[in-house]
Amino acid sequence: MPKPKVAVYGMTTEGYSLASRLVDKAAVTIVDETLQMAMDLDPGTVKAHRTLGELVGDEVLMGLKPVPQVLSEASAILFTPKLRKSGEESVIESNSKLREVARYVSAGSTVVNFLPTGMGGNADNIALLEKQTGMKMGEKLNYAYSPLAPRGEAGPVAALARGEGFLGLDALGFKTTYGEIESRELEYIRGVLATSTAMAAEVELMHRSRRAGPPGQPERYVDELASLVYDLTAIQASEDVGEPITYLASAALKSLENYERYVVEETRELLRELQLKASRTKVIVAWTADRYEVRADRVAKAESLVAKLRDYVTDVQRAERGAADDVIDTYKHSVAIVCTPDDFEWFKGLKKSFRSSEVTILRAATSITRA
């Protein structure tokens, strides 16, 4: 019996992770929507390339096919596109890419959306697909939802319909429920708002007290809040201005904007205390982000922080783990703003390696502290 055909729409870390799980159960093709090409994946290729970065680095080109053919032949289309824009533009971009999928989807196919939505977002997606295809959802087409948290693994899938004409997602290894899309939507939104508003409160309170958080509490870095920008923007866009949910999402986004200013203020204060001249100082924003992940917000926030710091210090560089040791300038005082726990450990090691150099580390956690 031939394997079902599955198209993964999006050359992303999340998409490749899903594809890697399915190659033994289905004939999997991954779509690079930017280059408009699709590539077959098999168990051997996936085993030899554990990450998308390895696959891209080796420039593997196997079984290249036209994107329209791949989408039209797929029994299931997993929607994990690469979003190259941030904020409000990323929500518009994701809708545009879903319309592109709708151009080629065929009767009997199931579109599985892994991008988080705001309130009623899945109902909007279903309406979009029906309008673009001219086919009734649940009869000619099927729709399913499994929101992927930042750098998270796929959880249970909520499908619209269970029918003989559709591929059973259980056969692909997904734990599937039926008729619970709205519940999954609300469950995910609840988690995003709980996490982001709690972090926003910590950011604002710690800034005003200028003290570390409660003892025993793990540090939460800005990276965690920046990872939720797309999710918060989708929630914000789904509700009318003035609705309480809009206020919650907007408050978290505003706090993240404020945080950039707080980091700049702390850096300027550090330079004043140490009597450092801007011309004799190098600032390093140590913020490692996966350039293949679906969301573009962490990279965008890192670049935004670099731009704001350059208003005060000319020599500002963004660095990621594994970068060359010359990120530290031995002729200047280096100020490292570390934005993830792993970047903090990396820079502690660099500081030990350059004992003769002047290095100060700022931890970009909810309470900005020096190390």
Secondary structure, DSSP 8 states (H G I E B T S, - for coil): ----EEEEES-SHHHHHHHHHHTTTSEEEEEETTTTEEEEE-HHHHHH-SSHHHHHHTT---SEE-HHHHHHH-SEEEE-----S-THHHHHHHHHHHHHHHTT--TT-EEEE-S---TTHHHHHHHHHHHHH---BTTTBEEEE----TT-----EEES---TTS--GGGGT--EEES-HHHHHHHHHHHHHHHHHHHHHHHHHHHHHTS---TT----BHHHHHTTHHHHHHHHHHS-TT-HHHHHHHHHHHHHHHHHHHHHHHHHHHHHHTT--GGGEEEEEE----TTSS--HHHHHHHHHHHHHTTT-S-EEEE-TT--GGGS-TTSEEEEEE-SHHHHHHHHHHHHHTTTS-EEEEE-BSS-EE-
